[in-house]
Amino acid sequence: MVTNDTYNEVALIRQFQAGEEKAFAEIYHLCHKRVLFFAHRYVSETDAQDITSDSFVQLWKKREDFSSIKSISTFLFITARNRCFNLLEHEQVKSRRQTEIRQLQETASIPNIELEDTRLELVALIHKELHKLPEKMREIFILSFQEGRKPAEIAAQLQIKVKTVSNQKLTAIKLLKKALADNPAALAFLMLIQSKAIPLN
């Protein structure tokens, strides 16, 4: 049985292959945010924006080669991943970044679209609740769980005691858990962030 969604995708792909700009704009709308977020996990926001734009330029040049949204999405992620790798390799920066190069080359996988959407929603939800916290507490939480700073580093940067950093982190987590109590998925995601199994980005 051919569904409306299937028909719409076939029509969109045909229009895209034919070079219709409206079709390209719709595909851009569908995929841009995911690709940008993916690239930003490895490079700066500015570089991620450039890499994402370049990926779509390459997609447009090869538009006749694609037969589905899935194949387009895969191409965009692979292109963005390779551009990130090339940029990091070219920069030859600190040892930590060189480790990232190897990890990106060996382990970076193309995200499942549905899972990536869910992750984006959970990150956005947590950031929304973060902005309700006091400014200093929010800053400590981000420095710890997004930037991976140690308590002593945060204390030195903010010119406060290490104990204050630890207390503020614990309080932030308690408040976030309370705010997200009705959302089991968000709570589980927050616990992964707290354990530093995944970063807050």
N, C-alpha and C positions, 0 to 999 in steps of 0.2 A: 504493500500500500504506500502510495506516495503522499506524504504529508505536505501541508502548506509550507512548513519550515524548510523541508527538503526542496520544494519547488522554488521558494524564495532564494535559497542559497545557490541553486543552479542558475537562476536568472541573474543573481548578483555576480557570480563568477563569469558568466558569459559577457556581461556588460563590462566587467573589469578587464577581461581579456581583449575586448574590443577597444579599450582605451578611454572609456567614459569616466570623466573626472568625478561624477557623483558617486559612482560605484567605488572608486578609490577612496573618496572621502568617508564613505560608510565603513569600509574595511579599516581605514585609519582610526575611526571612532571606536571600532570594536577591539582593536589590538594595541593601540598606542600606549595606553596607560600600563598595561601588563609588561610590554617590552621595556618601557622606560624604568619601571620599578625593578625589573630583573637586572638591567644594566647598572642601575644605581647601587646594587648590592656589591658591586666590584669596583666601580670608579666613582669619581665625584659627580655631583648633580649636573654640573655644566657639561662634563664629558659624556655623561649618560644621555643628555639631551641631544648632543651632537651625534653620538653613536646611533641613537634611535632614529633620528632624522635620516642619517645615511642609510640605515637598514631599509627604510621605506623607499628611499630613492632607488636602491638596488632592487627592491620588490617591483617597483614600477617598470624598471627596465626589463625585468624578466616576467612580466605579467602573463604572457601567453603560455608559460610553463605550468601554471597552477590550475588544479581542477577542483579544489575544495578549500574551505576556510581553514581546516586543519593543516593542510599542506602549506598554506600561506603563513599561518601562525608558527609552524615549525621552522620555516625558512627565516622568519624574522628573528626568532630566538637564537637560532644557530648563527646567523649573521651578527647579531648583537654580541653574542658570546665570543665569537672570533675577534671582533673589533676590540672588545675589552681586553682580551688576551694580548693582542698586538700592541695596544696602548701601554699596558702594564710592562710588557717585555721591553718596549722602546724606552720607557722611563728609567728602568733599572734603578729603582729607588731602594729604600731601606730593606733590610733583610726580611722584615715582616711582610712587605709587599711582594718580595721575591717568592716567599712561601705561598702567598695568594696566587701568584702566577702558576706555580706548579699545581696547586689545588684546582684552580680553574681549568687548567689544561687536562687534568686527569679525572676530575670528578664532577665538574659542573654539568648538570643534566638539564634537558629542556623541560620546563615545568608543565605539568598537566594543567590545562586551562581552567577547569572547574576548581581544582585545588588552589591554584594561584588566586582566583577570584575570592575564594573563601578566606585565604590568608590575608589578602588585601583588606577585606571587610573587617576582619578581627583586629588587624593593626590599626585601621582607622578608628574602630570603636574604642580601643585602648587609648589611643592618642586623644580622642574626644574627652574621655574621662580624666586623662592626665591634665588637660588644660583647666580642669576644675580645681586642681590642687593648688596650694600656695606656691608662689613662684620659685622660692628656694628649694622646696621639696621636689617640685617638678624637675628642676635643673639637676638635682642630685640623682634622681631616678634615671634621667636620660643619660647623664654622664656614666652612670654605672652599667645600665642594661643596654644602652644603644651604642655607646662609645667604648664600653668595656674597661673603663677606668677602675683602678683599685681605690679602696677607701682612703688610703693615705694620699694618693694623687689628687683625689677630689678635695680632700681637706686642705691640701696645700694650695690648690687653685682658688678655692673659695675662701681661704683664710679662716677656716673653722676647725673645730676639734674632730678627730677621727670618730669619736663616740657619737658626736652630733650627726655625722654622715650616716652611721649605722642606724641610729634611732630614726632618722628621717626616712631612710629606705624602708625600714620595717613599717613605719606608719603609713607610708605611701602604698605599700603592698596591701595592708589591711583595708585602707580606704578604697582601693581599686577592687579588691575582692568583694567588698560590701556593695559597691556600685554595680558590679557585674554578676551579682548573686543569682539573677534570673536567667543568665546566659551560660549554660554549662560549657559550651565550646569556647567562649571567651575566657572563662575561668581556667580551663585546661591550657589554653594558649598562654595565659598570664603565668601559670605555674612553670611552663617550659621556659619562658623569658626569665623568671625568677631563678631557675636552676641554671640559667645561661646555656641551655641546650640549643636555643635559637636566639638570634639577636632581635632587638626591637626595631627592625627596619625591613 
